[in-house]
């Protein structure tokens, strides 16, 4: 009985974290789109700081997913951890190379779809679509 209560408590915490992920991703998605445009030649004074903030947000999303993966992927693999690692590796390589176009490309073609998929899954699990 104690075990069931602990499992239920963990599930509630995971769902709360996924609800936060959903709400945060609604801000992160347009931010990624904006910074990608800035990196493609429409740079602003704060583009580098903005990018750092977005990278912190992406890391936070990954942390939440790592802690909730058993719930996110219940029944089937929705978010593939190995694919996430490849996406982050590609983004890291672009950042290391200090190539703004490659960073923008990695953000829009690889990171953004992963964030959108994560957001959709979080919405489904936390019934955000109905709210």
N, C-alpha and C positions, 0 to 999 in steps of 0.2 A: 504494500500500500504506500509506504514512504517512497519507494522507487517510482511508482506511478505519479505521485504528487510532484516529485522532482522532475520527471519527464514532462509533465504538463506545465510546470513552471518554466522550464527551459523553452518549451514550444511557444509559450506566451511571450517570453523575452525575444525569441527569434522573430516572431511575427511583428512585435513592436519595432525591432531593428529594421525589418523589411519595409514596414510602413514609412519609417524615416528615410530609408533608401529611396523609396518611391518619390516622396516629396522633395528630397534633395536632388534627385535626378531630373526633376522638372525644371530646376534652376541650372543644373550642370549642362544639360543638353544644349540649350541656347548659348551658354557661355562657350562651349566647345566650338559651336558654329561661328560665333563672333571672333574668337581668338584665331581660328583657322583662317578667316578672311584677313585678319590683321597680319598674320604670318605670310600670307600670299602677296604682300606688297602694300597693304593698307595699314601699316604699322602705326601705333600710337606710342606716346612716351611711356606708358605703363604696360605695354604688351608683354614684356618679360615677366613682370610681377604678376600680371593676369594669368600668364601661362603657369607660373609656379603655383598659384592658387588653384588652378584647374587640376594640375597634377596632384596636389594634395587631396582634392576632391575625388579624383579617380582612385587614389590609394585608399581613401576611406571606403569607397564603394567595394573595392576588392576585400578589404578587411571584413566588412559586413558579410559579404558573400562567403568568405572563408569560414565564418562562424555560423552560417546558416545553410551551408551547402546540402546537408542531409535533408533539410526541409525543401529547399529550392528544387532539388532533383528527385524528390520522392516519386517513385514509379517510373521515371525516365530521366535521362540526362538532358536537361534544358540548358544549363550553363556548364560548359566544358572547361574545367580548370586548366587543362593542358593548352587549350586554345587561348585562354586568357593569358597564360604565361608567354605564348608566342606573340600575342598582340603587344604586351608590355615590353617584351624584348625588342620588337621592331621599333616601337616608340622610343625606347631607350637608345637604340643605335642612332636614330635620327637626331635625338637630342645631343648625344655625344659628338656627332658630326657637325653640330651647329648649323644644320641645313634647314632653314625655316620652311621651305617648300616640302621637304620630306616629313618634317614634323606635322605640318598641316595635313599632308596626305595620310599619315598614320592616324592622326586624330579623326579625320572624317571617314576614311575607308575602313579602319579597323576598330578604333576605340569607340567611336560613336555608335556603331551597330551593337557592340557588346553592352554599352550603357543602356541603349534602348531596349534590348532583349532583357536585361536585368530589371529594368523598370517595369516592363510589361509583366514579367514573372512575379515581381513583388506586388504589383497591382492585383493580379489574379489571386495570389495567396492571401492578400489582406482585404480583398473585396473593394478596392479603391475604384474599380470600374463602376460599381453601383452607387458610390457616394458622390 
